[in-house]
Amino acid sequence: MLSYFTIFKACAPVFIIIASGYGCRRLKILSKESDNSLVRLTLNLLFPAFIINHILGNPKLTNTSTIATATGTGFFFLILSIGICFYLSIFLKSTNEQRRAFAVTTGLQNYGFIPIPIIYALFPESSVGIIGVLLMHSIGVEIALWTAGVMMLSGNQKGGWKRLLNTPLITTLACLFANAVGAGNWLHGKFEGTSKMLGDCAIPLSLLLIGATIYDLLHDSSGKKANQSKAPEAILAVGLRMIILPSLILLYAKYSPISPELKKVLVIQAAMPAAVFPIILTKQYGGDTETAVRIVIATTLISIISIPPVIVFGLWILGLS
């Protein structure tokens, strides 16, 4: 069994890089004007290269059942989480827009850029297989986010299906098709060097951008408003994101006949704070942006100390190492 100290050491570089992004923004090394171009670079080149390196020829992703189970699990749990969070937000003295933002922001964990380096550190020998399953899980999360999540925020039945057709998803589907026709290993051999070099840049750059975004949230005008006292909202968000939803995920992982790789993915997912992306979605589709900011800041700060014990407990209860 991995010890608390081992997991803490694995998580530390993630938060150090995020803190570096925070410092770079504060020192004006990383400007706001550069964010859009860096995000486009990450989503349209670096992350697709990362996907190619981890999906092409991945033996864990040649089984249709494995792919469908991981994708379905990601979809189901985000739908369930948003529903639970919206229902329980009735206990807050909030407007409808605030409840919708609360539900989506609290329900959506950071499902990509923070879990990946933790998986690398905790499971170095099997990281490629586990990350491949994580990417399948993320497809399900994306589908749920751009349909049910957008419907929740906008308050109508029009989802964001068009936004699903992005470069990472297209790259993922192309890699899965190559695996299915038996060309995955051959193509991986051709692209391995280039895809690895580019893909290795995706995670640290993304973590730096997360740190810079946190700085903006804490210091711009809306961030200052977000620091106003909202204790019941913060307590409920932390309780849901850090206790109730992780418990449901771990119960499912323990009693469902799923692969060890997906179980490890779910343990890491259970420990994650709220994702930053719903802040952007609330601006675009409705909901209350300040509510989203408060939840992201509260859960991210708490996660610095909560991630290791949640992972230790999750691995222990599932009998994983």
Helices and strands as residue ranges (DSSP letters): H 4-26, G 32-34, H 35-41, I 42-46, H 47-55, G 59-61, H 64-88, G 89-91, H 96-107, H 115-122, H 127-144, I 145-149, H 150-154, H 161-164, H 167-180, H 184-219, H 221-226, H 231-239, I 240-244, H 245-255, H 260-270, H 277-285, H 289-318
